[in-house]
């Protein structure tokens, strides 16, 4: 089992990306479009247009890691932006497993 770095925040990109993109392009999207540093400080989650697949990108200290998931049914339910201009949302640690399982996120 691969574990995510516990000390790093997890951000969900609110837009969609082509999941054919790999390491370098996803790092560039995280940096240029989201203002996040996947090489040093963040775990970034990306979804495809249909929200049936996702990739998580992070650096584990020795290299970049991509985790890729495809749901058997349902869609990933991303959080709602706090501000209309937000391009990503920080996830609470308890929200990530729920999101990855394809369950709907409850709003407070």
Secondary structure as GFF3:
##gff-version 3
##sequence-region A 1 108
A	DSSP	beta_strand	9	16	.	.	.	ID=ss1
A	DSSP	alpha_helix	23	32	.	.	.	ID=ss2
A	DSSP	beta_strand	42	47	.	.	.	ID=ss3
A	DSSP	beta_strand	53	59	.	.	.	ID=ss4
A	DSSP	beta_strand	64	70	.	.	.	ID=ss5
A	DSSP	beta_strand	88	91	.	.	.	ID=ss6
A	DSSP	alpha_helix	93	101	.	.	.	ID=ss7
###
